[in-house]
Amino acid sequence: MDQGRYGWEDSRALEEADDRVVLRGNEDAKLSWEKTYRAKASEQEDWSDFDVTAADGLD
């Protein structure tokens, strides 16, 4: 299988079997919990569209 064709060059391992292909990613690409929190906090997402669900009676 041509890894470059699908943009999988950075994957650590590509395992092929008769009925499946398994990609094992590069573990270094994961963010720490602190970096993940900082990235999410900096996005300034607007969740106000969901304020209407506060009065839906579900707890």
SERO-4910 file (N, C-alpha, C, O; in steps of 0.05 Angstrom, whole numbers):
BEGIN
 pado doro    nc1    nc2    nc3   cac1   cac2   cac3    cc1    cc2    cc3    oc1    oc2    oc3
  Met    A     17    -24      0      0      0      0     18     25      0     38     26     14
  Asp    A     11     44    -16     26     69    -18     18     89      4     -3    102      2
  Gln    A     34     91     25     28    109     47     27    138     39     10    153     48
  Gly    A     45    146     22     46    174     12     21    182     -3     13    205     -2
  Arg    A     10    163    -16    -15    169    -32    -37    179    -14    -53    196    -23
  Tyr    A    -39    169     10    -61    176     28    -53    195     50    -69    201     68
  Gly    A    -28    205     50    -19    224     70    -13    211     96    -15    224    117
  Trp    A     -5    186     96      1    171    120     31    168    125     39    150    139
  Glu    A     47    186    114     76    183    117     85    184    146    105    171    153
  Asp    A     71    199    163     79    202    190     70    180    209     77    180    232
  Ser    A     55    161    198     46    139    216     69    121    222     87    117    206
  Arg    A     69    112    247     92     95    256     92     68    243    114     59    235
  Ala    A     69     55    240     68     29    229     43     25    213     22     34    221
  Leu    A     45     11    192     23      3    175     22    -27    174     41    -39    164
  Glu    A      1    -39    184     -1    -68    184    -24    -76    165    -46    -65    167
  Glu    A    -18    -93    147    -38   -103    128    -45   -132    134    -27   -148    140
  Ala    A    -70   -138    133    -80   -166    135   -100   -170    113   -105   -152     97
  Asp    A   -110   -195    111   -128   -201     90   -153   -184     90   -163   -175     69
  Asp    A   -164   -178    114   -189   -164    116   -187   -136    129   -208   -124    134
  Arg    A   -163   -126    134   -161   -100    148   -134    -87    144   -114   -101    137
  Val    A   -133    -61    148   -108    -46    149   -108    -31    175   -127    -17    182
  Val    A    -86    -33    190    -84    -20    216    -62      1    215    -39     -6    208
  Leu    A    -69     25    222    -49     47    223    -43     52    252    -61     57    268
  Arg    A    -18     52    259    -10     59    286      3     87    285     24     89    273
  Gly    A     -9    107    297      0    134    295     24    140    312     33    124    328
  Asn    A     35    163    307     59    173    321     49    183    348     34    202    350
  Glu    A     59    171    370     51    179    397     59    207    404     46    220    421
  Asp    A     80    217    391     90    244    398     70    266    389     73    289    398
  Ala    A     51    260    373     32    279    363     11    287    384     -4    306    380
  Lys    A      9    271    405    -11    277    426     -3    300    443     20    304    450
  Leu    A    -23    316    450    -18    339    469    -21    329    498    -35    310    503
  Ser    A     -7    343    515    -10    337    544    -38    348    552    -50    363    537
  Trp    A    -47    340    576    -73    351    586    -72    381    588    -91    395    581
  Glu    A    -49    391    598    -47    421    601    -48    435    574    -62    455    572
  Lys    A    -34    425    555    -34    437    528    -61    435    515    -70    453    501
  Thr    A    -75    412    520   -102    409    509   -121    429    521   -136    442    507
  Tyr    A   -119    433    547   -136    453    561   -131    481    550   -150    496    544
  Arg    A   -106    487    548    -99    514    538   -109    519    509   -118    540    502
  Ala    A   -107    498    492   -116    501    465   -146    504    464   -156    521    448
  Lys    A   -161    489    480   -190    491    480   -199    518    492   -218    530    482
  Ala    A   -185    527    513   -192    553    526   -187    576    507   -201    596    509
  Ser    A   -168    574    490   -161    597    472   -180    598    448   -180    618    433
  Glu    A   -197    578    443   -215    578    420   -238    597    424   -250    605    404
  Gln    A   -246    604    448   -268    622    453   -294    613    439   -306    629    425
  Glu    A   -301    588    443   -325    577    430   -350    590    442   -351    597    466
  Asp    A   -370    594    426   -395    605    434   -416    583    436   -425    572    416
  Trp    A   -423    576    461   -443    555    466   -470    566    473   -487    551    482
  Ser    A   -475    591    468   -500    604    475   -524    591    460   -547    594    470
  Asp    A   -520    579    438   -542    566    423   -555    544    440   -578    537    436
  Phe    A   -540    533    459   -551    511    476   -565    521    501   -575    505    517
  Asp    A   -566    547    505   -579    558    529   -609    551    529   -621    550    551
  Val    A   -621    548    506   -650    541    505   -655    514    517   -678    508    525
  Thr    A   -635    497    519   -640    470    531   -642    471    561   -650    451    573
  Ala    A   -635    493    573   -637    495    603   -666    493    612   -671    485    635
  Ala    A   -685    501    595   -713    500    603   -728    477    590   -753    477    589
  Asp    A   -714    456    581   -727    434    568   -738    413    588   -752    394    580
  Gly    A   -732    417    614   -743    398    634   -727    373    639   -734    357    656
  Leu    A   -706    370    624   -688    347    628   -666    354    647   -654    375    646
  Asp    A   -661    336    666   -639    340    685   -617    321    682   -597    322    697
***
